[in-house]
Amino acid sequence: MESEHASRRDRALPQHEAFNLASLNLAEADSTDFVWETLEQPSMAYFSGKIAGTCTLEYYVSQAGNTRPIINYPSDAEPKKVTMLTILDRLRRLETGLDAENPNDLYGHLYHFFIEDPEHESYPHYGIDTQIADLLKVLGSASYGWIDFSDPRHQVLGKFVNSKDNSIRHRFFHQLVLSVELYLRIHSPTIYSQADRNKVLTQLPLKIAWDLAVAQRWLENVLILKTTSEESSPKKSTFTFDLRTKNRQKDALQDFMDVMKWPNKLEVERVLLENDHRVKPIEDRSSDAWSWFSGVILPGPTLPWLLINSLIDCDPRSSYNLNFLTHMTPSSGFQYLSNTYWSSRCIVGKVLGAARGVNETAGWIGPCLYSTDLNRVECVRVRQLPALDSRPLPEDVASMNVRTSPLGPLDDAYPVNDYELITPDMDDITDVIRIQKLGFLPLKEQPAASKGSHSDKNRPLVWDAAIIFACEGETCPMRLRYDVSFITAFPCHEGPHVLFYDYAYRAIKVDQGLHNIHNWADRNRPRSESLPTAIPAPSGPSQPHPHAPQDACSAASILDEVLVIESLGVSDNEVFARAWCAHWGVSAIVANVKETCMACAVREAYAACVSVVILTECGKFGEVEEALG
């Protein structure tokens, strides 16, 4: 695969190397170029688009399916019982790798302490390949009760490392040491070539693949130190963890504060210096803080939440009210002092990502508008429906290059009259739309999960969100009802280009009747579909919202026309266009006209099977300085 040209890409590159931990390719540890090979699906390496509040086309269509085969190796093999000291001592020795030249030691350490050799009398398993098979059987045992790290509920590893329940902590480290044994054997140069190793890694059961992810992240980031007390009899050994990448994680946290314009940055930086030895280490402040500062972070949705919770833990001015942020409720955000901050998966953040002065990094969008409906320090969970788009099916993705060809269907001749050069109006740009207010209304009946006892009265409420606009002297409210997606258009080359006549579109300026267009999603939906009648509460990654129901027919076959919204000029114009999409439940391609021409944006909309294109300049030059002035 050709490397991305610096200016021709649609994804946002991580602003710090620590943010790369959100994605992992087991086959090639340093590569996430092949979006279909990362352990987490869809790939988080392509989650954030280059324009704040957007995703990439790769991430959007990857939700249509998963190419990783579902493989299970049924087994009832169980490990031997072993003490915590033995486990930690073995982990410490494995940090330098396996002694592949001494098969007796390899065999003895594994089978004497950890697992059974079923053929120890007739054919002892000295070969690494047979040891790999035995480890797969033990880790794949359905009866032993191993932790399934593919379950999002189990992906904050600090909860296991620091668990007050010794049985849970013991089970985690027991599973970890076996996973490290397996990881090092699979990566042994004496048994597999790189190609064979990649093949093995892509054919592992999902649960064991996640075990290897835990092993890899542990080996990369943590050392175990052993000290022995000479004064006691018998001698006592103590194990401590040395966080090898803690300084890197601190630097990433500081970069995050700079981008988010964190209001209490100086005090947090003093805490990060850790000059006061009377205060406990920052990694011991919570399970999330340990996970972040250790760098033992699994790929997937957890990194943004570990990051923000670690920042809150280190901020002396934060309060208990902000202790409820979790990746299990992704449609969330919070108000802190004079700003709001939103998860990149929350529709409020997706819409306000277009506002002036707002940035996106590491799965968070901010600083955004302050809301008078919220307390100065408060967590918010937003109620949002699934988008009404008919999502692309696997066959839509497979046919994408054919059905969106610039020339149209394959033919013997291509008449010039079949093509039209289309461009937005760059001369008459409106400046009459302004954001008045970010509004929230709590649900009258809160979901059961938000109804707590007296002890958790500060648990966040679920709210309906809306943005109030002023349009030529009139008030225009837009409810952010639907969890739509905004997709960054890929930059085209030497545009503008012509558009084949069969790619039907309708162009409209953001201030010329857009708010009078209702139910646009109905134009591109099977007639048999019925709209949802109830708005569910926010759901977590373990139980994601199903998308709006659709017939077996492909999304491409029912997309008849694309609405092109010209929202050039000030940022408020684009915010209005995105809010309109969230109000009516339609996803959109967001195209920066400085990089992508109108024709290519329309074709990409047909490729993604979405019915709206938003043309933008990503704000008016100097508008942030004007606002500050």
N, C-alpha and C positions, 0 to 999 in steps of 0.2 A: 504494500500500500504506500502510495506516495505521501511524503510528509506534507503537512499543511503549510501553505504560504502564509507568512505573518499577517498579511492584510486580507487574505481571502479565506476566512473561516467564519463559522457561525457560532462556535462555542466560546465561552469565556474561559481563558486559561487561569488556573489557580494562582492567586496572588502570593501564596507562600507554599513551599514544598510540603509542609505538614498537611495542607488541605488535600493533597493527593491520596491521603489515607482513606478517603471516602470510596475509593475504587480499588479493585485488586484483580489482577489476572494471574492465577496460579501457574499457568503454563510459562508465561514470560513475566517475571516479577517486575520488570521495569517498563512494561508496555501496556497501555490501555488503548492503543490505536484500533484494535479489532473489537468493536463494540459488542459483538455477539459472544466473545470469549471471556468476558469478565465474570467473576463469581456472582456478583450481585446483578440482577436483571430487573428492569432495564439498567444499563450501565450509568453509574453516577458520574463518570468522566465526561459524559455528554449531557448532563442534566441542565446546566446553566447556559443559556444563550448569551451571546455577546451583548445584547441589550437587556438591561435590568428588568427582572420580572418575567423573562421568557425562558423557554427551553429550546433545544435543538430539534430539527426534524428527525434525526436518528433516535433521540430519546422518545419522541412522541410516537413514532411508528413501532418502536420496539415493544410498546405495550400491547401490540397485537398478538404477541406470542413469545415463546421461549424456545430457543434452538437446543438448549442443553437436554440431553436424553434423561428420562427418569429411570434410574437404575437402582435396584435394591438387591442386596445379598443377604437373604434370610439366614440368621444365625442365632444360636442360643449359647454361644461360648461366653464364658465369664472370666474376668481377670482374677488373679490371686489377691488375697487380702495383704495390704502393705501399710506400713506406718507413714505418717506425714514426714518424718525425718528422712526416711529412705527415699521418698518421692522427691523432696527438695534437694537432697544430696545428688540424686541421679540427674535432676534437671541442671544442677550446677555443673556437673561433669560433661553434660551434653552440649554445653555452650561452645565448646571447642570442636564439636563435630564428632563423628564416629571414627573409631580406629579400624578402618576397613581392612587393614593388613593383618589383624589379629582376630580371626573368626571365633576362637575359643572364648575370648573376652566378650565379644558381641553376643554370642550364644548364652554365656553364663549370666551376664547382667539382665538379659531380657527374660529368660526362662526360669532362672532361679528366683527372681523377685516378683515378676509382673504377670506372666501368662504361662499357660500350660503348653508343653510340647506333646501332642497326641501320639507322636511316634518316637519318643525319646529312647525307647529300648531297641527298636528295629532300624529306624532311619532318622537319626537326630537332624533337626532342621538348622544345619549350619549355613545353608545358602541364604543370601539376603532375600532372594525372590520368595522362598518359602516363609521366611520371617515376615515379609510384607503381607503374604496371604493370611498368616495367623493374626497379625495385628488388625487387618481388615475385618476378620471374623469377630474379634473381641469388640472393637469399636462399633461394629454394626449390630451388636446384640440388642434385640428389641426388649429383652426381659430384664436387663440389668439396670435400666433407668438412667442412662447417660443423658447429659444435657444436650438438647438439640439447638445449636447456635444458629441454624437457619431460621428459627422462630424469632421475629423481632423482639419479643418479650425477653429474650435471653441474650441480647446483643450488647448490653452494658456490662462489660466484664468486671468492672470494679465492684459490682454488687456481689460477685462470687469471691473475689480476692479478699474483700473486707467483710465478708458475711460473719455475723455473730453466731451463726449456726455452724458449729464445727463439722457436722456431717455434710453440709452443702459445700463448705470450703474444701474439705477433704475430697469430695467427689469431683470438684473442679480440677484440683491439681492432679488427681489420679488420671483423669481424662487427658489433661494437658501433657503429662509425661509420656503417655502412650502415643499421643498425637505427634509429639516431637520425635519419638523413636521412629514412627512411620514416616514422617516428613524427611528426616535425614536419610533414611534408607532409600526412599524414592529418588532423592536428589544425589544419591551416591554415584559418582562417575564410573564405578566399576560394574554397574548393573544395567544402566540405561543410557542410550544416546539421547541427545536433546529431543530429537523427533519422537523417539519411543516414550520418553518421559512425558512429553506434552500429550501424547495419545492416552497414556495411563491417567493423567490428571483430569482430562476431559471426560473420562468414562467412570469416574468414581461416583458412588452414591452421594446425593446432595449433602446428607448429614455429615459424611466423612470429609467431603470437600471443605465444609465449614470448619471442621476440626483442624484441618491442615492450615486454614487461614488463621485460626487462633495460634497454632504453633509457630507459624511464620512471623506473625506480629510480635509474639513474645520473644523469640530469638533475636529479632531485629532491635528490640527496644529495652529489654530488661536483663540485668545481670543479677545473679544471686550470690551474696557474700556470706561466708560462713566464719563464725568466730567461736572459739572454744574456751571455756572458763577453766583456768588451771587451779583455781582455788577450791572448787567443789569436788566432791568425791562420791560417785563417779563423775568424770568430766561431763559438763553440759555443753551442747552445741546450740548456737543461736544463728538463725538465718535472717538476713535482711535483704531488701530489694534495692538495687542501684539502678535508678532510672537514667538510662544512657542518653536519651534524647530530650530530657526535661528542658534544657536551655532552648532547644529548637521549638518546643511547644510554647515556651514563654514568649519567644520572638513572634511566633504566629499570633498569639493572643494580643500582643501589642500592635501588630499590623492590623488585626481585625478592629481594634479600638480606633485606630486612625481612620480607617475607611468608614466605620459607623459613626464617627465623631462622638464617641462616648462621652457623656457629660462629666464624668468623674474620673477621667483618665489619669490625672496626676496621682491621685490617692491610690488607684489600683497599681500603678507602676511602683510606688513605694512598697506596697505589699509584695509584689513580685520579686523585689530585691532580697527579701527574707533576711534582713539584717537583725531583726529582733528574735533571738534564739529562745526567748520565753514563749513565743507563739508557735503552735504546732505547724509542721510543714504544710504548704498549700495543697499538696496532693492528698492530705489526710482530712480535708474539710468535707468531702462527700465522695460517694462512689463515682459520680460523674467527674469530679476533679481528679481522682486517681486515674481514671481511664484516660482523661485528656493529657495530663502531665506525664503519664507513663508512655503515651504513644501507642498503647495496646488497644487499638480502635479497629473494630471490624468494618469491612466495607458495607455500604448501604446507607440508610437514612439517619444513623445515630450521630455522626460527627457534628453536624450543626448544633445539636442539642447538648452534647457534651461540652462543646466550645462555649455556648452562651451560659450554661449553668456554671461552668468553671469561672467565667468572668463575673457572674453575679456572686459566686462564693467569695471572690477576692475583692469585691467592692464593699467597703465599710458602710456605705450609705444605702445599700440594698436592704430589703426587708423580707420577712417571711412570705409576703404576698407574691413574691416571684419564685417560689419554690415548687411550682406546679407545671413547669415547662417540660414536656416529654415528647419523644418521637412517636409515641403511641396516639397522640392527638395532634397531628400535623397542621390542622387548620387553626393555628394559634398565633398569638403575638402578645405584646405587652406594652404598657405605657410606663415610661420611666422618666420622671421629672418633666422636661419640656418636649419630649419626643415620643413617638411610637416606633416600635420595631416589629417586623413581621417575618414569619417563616416564608421561605420561597414557595412553599406548598399551600399557603393560605391565599385566598382570592384577594383579600385586602392588599397584601404585599404585591401580588401580581399586577394589580391595577395601579397602585401608587409607585411601582417601580419606574413609571414613566414621568413622575413628578420631578420638578427641578430640585437639584441638590441631593437627590436620593441615589444611593449606591446599592450594589448587591455583591456579596462575597460570602463564601463558605455557607451557603444555604440561608442567609439572612438578608433582609432588605431594610434599609434605613439610612439616615434618620428620616422618619415620615411625620406627617401632620400630627399635631397634638389634638386630642379630642376632649371637649368639655363634658362629655357624657361619662367619662371615666375618671377614676381617682388618679392622683399623680403617680402612684406606684400600684399597678394592677395588671394581672394576667387576664387575657381575653381568649375565649374560644368562640370561633365564628361558625354559625350554622350555614352550610352551603350544600346545594343540590348537585348531583352529577350533571355534567354538561349535556345538552340536548343533541350534540352532534352524533351522527351515526359514525362510530369509530371504524377506522380501516381494519379490514380482515387480512389474514395472511396473503390471500390471493390479490388483494389490492396492493400490498407492498411488493409482491413478486412482479406485478404488471406495471409498476410505477414508471420505469424508464420507457416503456412502449407507449402507454396512454398519455404521457406528458411530453412527447417529443416536440422540439421547437418547430419542426416542419409539419407536424400533424401525421396522419396515417401514411404508411409507406405507399408510394404511388410512382407511376412512370414519369409524371410531370408535376411541377409545383407552380401553378399560375401566380403571378405577382399579386393579382387582385384578391387572393385568398389571405393576404397578410395585411396587418394594419400597424403603423407605428403609433404607439400610445404613450403619452407622457402626462404627468400631473400639471396642473396650473400653478406655476411657480411665481406668477406675478400678483395675483389677487389672493393673498393669504390672510385669513381672518385673525382678529385679535380681540374677540368680544366674549370669549368664554373664560371664566375664572372659577377656581374651586372656592366655595364659601365655607364648607364645613365637612368634617369627617364625623358621621353620626353613628351611634349605636343604641339599640333598644333591646333590653334583656327579654328572653322568652318568658312568657307568663308561667308556663309549665316547664321547669328545668328537667333535663334527663336524669334518670335515677343515679347515674354515675356522678352527677354534680351535686346531689343531695347528700350532705355529710352530717355527721354528728356535730355536737357543739364544739368538739376539739378541732374540727377542720372547717370552721365557719368561713375561713378566707379562701376556700377552694374556689377556683374561677367559675364564673357563670358562663352560659352560652348566650351569645348575642346575635341579633340580626345587624348587618352592617350596611351602610349607605353613604354615598357622597352627594352633597348638595352643591349644585353648580349655579352660577349666575350667567345667563345667556341673554345678552342684549336687554338687560333690565328685568328679565323674568327669572324666577326660580325654577330650576329643573332638577328634581331628585332622581338619583339612579341607585336602586337597590343592588347590592352585590350578592345576588342570590345563588349563582351557579359557579361551580368549580371548573371554569373553562381554562383552556391552555392558550398561551401566546407563544408563537414559534418564531424565532429569529430567522429571517430570510437569508439564504446563503448569498454572499456577494457575487455578482455576475462579472463578466469580463468584457470591457469595451462596449458598455451599453450606451444609449438605449437600444433595445432590440424590438423586432416586430413580433406581433402576436397572431397566431393562426386563428381564423375566424370562428372555428368550432369551440374555442375557449370563451364561452359567453361570460360577460361581466357587466356590471352596472357601477358607474363611478358617481360618487356623491361627496360634496364637501361637508366637513364635520358640522358646520353651522347652518347648513341649508337643508333642513328637514330630516336629519338623521333621527332625532328624537321622536319623529312621527312614524318611523318604520317599526312596526310591531311584528313579533313572531316570525322573524326571518328564518329561524330554524325549521319552521313548518314547510318552507319551500323545498327543502332538501331532505325530507324524511318520508319513509313509506307511509302511505295513507292509512294503513292499518294500525300504525302506532298510536298509542294514547299517552298523553303527558302524565307525569307523576302527579298524584293528587295530594301527597303529604310531603313535608320537608323533614327528612330525618336529622337526627343529631349528628355532630361530627363523629367520624369513625377513625380508627387507627389503622396502621398498615397491616395488622393481622386480620382485620375485617374491612377491607376497602369498600368504598361505595361501588356498587355495580354501575356501569354506565347505562345511560338511558336504553331501554329495551329496543332491539332492532330485529328486523326480519333476517332471514338467511341471505338475502341479496346483498351484494357488496356495496360498500359506501360509495365507491366510485360510480356505480351505475345509477345512483339516485341524485348525484350532484349536478344540478342543471345550470346554476348561475352563481357567480362569485360577486359579492358586494365589495367594492373598493372604496374605502373611506379615506379621503384626503385630509389628514390632520397635521398639516405642515405648520411651521411657526412655533409659537410658544408651547411649552410642555403641557400646559393645561388642556390643549386641544387633543393631544394623544391620550391623556388621562380620561377625558370625556369619552373618546372612542372605545377605550378598553372598558370603562364602566358600562357603556351601552352593551358591549358584548357580554359582560357578567350579568347584566340585568335580564337579557333575553336568552342566555344560555348557549351562545355560539363562540367557538374558538376562532382564532385568527392568526394569520401570518403577519408579522410585524416587519416591515421593510424600511430600512434607512435609505432614502432616495439618493444619498451621497454614495452608496455602495451597490444598491440593487435597483435595477430599472423596474418599471411598472409591469412590463410584460413578463419578466422572469418571476416576479412576485405572484402574479396570477397563476402561472403554470405551477409554481410550488404549492399554491393553495389546492389546485387539482391533484397534485401528487399526494398531499397530506389528507385529502378528502375533507377539507374545511371550507366553509362558504364565505369567509370574510378575509379581506386584506386591509391592513392599516398602514398607510403611507405616512412616514414621519421623517423629520430631520433630527430627531432626538434632542429637541429643544432649540430655542433661539439663542444665538451666540450672545454671551454676556448677560443672560437673564438672571443667573444666580447672583452676579455682582449687583445688578439692578435691584434685586429683592433685598440684598443686604444693605444697600445704600438707602 
